[in-house]
Amino acid sequence: MPMEVSPNAVVCIPDARLRSLFSLLLTDAGALVAACPDLDEAQRVLATRPCSLCVVTLADGMDVAEFLPAARAIAPDTKFLLIANREDVDEVMPLFQRGLHDALLQPINP
């Protein structure tokens, strides 16, 4: 019987194109990725599978401030990365007190 492999990263981005892009980047880096369109699904994945990283975004209808403490309670070893626009920095900063580990502000200029 094949062994079920658990993802070690969750990508929760409502925009399908961006979700696919970040999933591909993490997969290319060797991660097993569960891609989720909403925070409810991401929380279900975190409750059932060990994940080292959860990537979320500030999108309309996504209450990251409520999600972070709940997700940290069920997955305390998971690191949370937020992708946000530079102009949202005032909204991002309080999220660090709610369990956010890091933020990637766009546009990204290499």
BATI-175868 format. One record per residue (C-alpha): residue number from 1; x, y, z. Coordinates in steps of 0.2 Angstrom, whole numbers, always signed. Example, Ala and Ser with C-alpha at 12.3 -4.5 7.8 and 13.67 -1.06 7.14 Angstrom:
BEGIN
num east north up
1 +62 -22 +39
2 +68 -5 +36
***
This chain:
BEGIN
num east north up
1 +0 +0 +0
2 +8 +17 -5
3 +12 +29 +9
4 +3 +45 +9
5 +15 +60 +7
6 +11 +76 +17
7 +15 +93 +10
8 +28 +103 +19
9 +21 +119 +12
10 +4 +127 +10
11 +1 +141 -2
12 -15 +150 +1
13 -18 +163 -12
14 -35 +166 -20
15 -28 +172 -37
16 -26 +155 -47
17 -11 +162 -57
18 -1 +168 -42
19 -5 +152 -32
20 +1 +142 -46
21 +17 +153 -48
22 +22 +152 -29
23 +17 +133 -29
24 +29 +130 -44
25 +43 +140 -36
26 +42 +130 -20
27 +40 +114 -29
28 +56 +118 -39
29 +65 +121 -22
30 +60 +104 -17
31 +44 +107 -6
32 +29 +96 -7
33 +15 +109 -9
34 -4 +110 -5
35 -11 +124 -15
36 -27 +132 -7
37 -38 +146 -13
38 -44 +151 +4
39 -40 +152 +22
40 -53 +139 +27
41 -45 +126 +16
42 -27 +131 +22
43 -33 +128 +40
44 -40 +111 +36
45 -23 +106 +28
46 -13 +113 +43
47 -24 +103 +55
48 -21 +86 +46
49 -3 +87 +39
50 +13 +94 +46
51 +19 +109 +36
52 +35 +119 +38
53 +28 +134 +28
54 +12 +143 +25
55 +11 +157 +12
56 -4 +169 +13
57 -8 +185 +5
58 -19 +201 +9
59 -33 +198 -3
60 -51 +204 -2
61 -61 +193 +10
62 -46 +185 +18
63 -45 +189 +36
64 -27 +185 +39
65 -27 +193 +57
66 -40 +180 +63
67 -32 +166 +53
68 -14 +167 +60
69 -18 +164 +79
70 -30 +150 +75
71 -17 +142 +62
72 -3 +144 +75
73 -13 +135 +88
74 -15 +120 +77
75 +2 +121 +68
76 +14 +129 +81
77 +29 +123 +71
78 +23 +131 +54
79 +31 +147 +48
80 +19 +160 +41
81 +25 +171 +26
82 +14 +185 +20
83 +14 +192 +2
84 +8 +210 +2
85 +9 +226 -8
86 +21 +239 -2
87 +7 +251 +1
88 -1 +239 +14
89 +14 +240 +26
90 +3 +248 +39
91 -9 +233 +39
92 +6 +220 +38
93 +15 +226 +54
94 +2 +221 +67
95 +1 +204 +60
96 +19 +200 +67
97 +11 +200 +84
98 -3 +188 +78
99 +10 +175 +72
100 +17 +181 +56
101 +35 +176 +53
102 +40 +186 +38
103 +33 +197 +24
104 +37 +199 +6
105 +32 +216 -1
106 +28 +218 -19
107 +33 +224 -32
108 +49 +213 -30
109 +64 +222 -37
110 +79 +210 -38
***
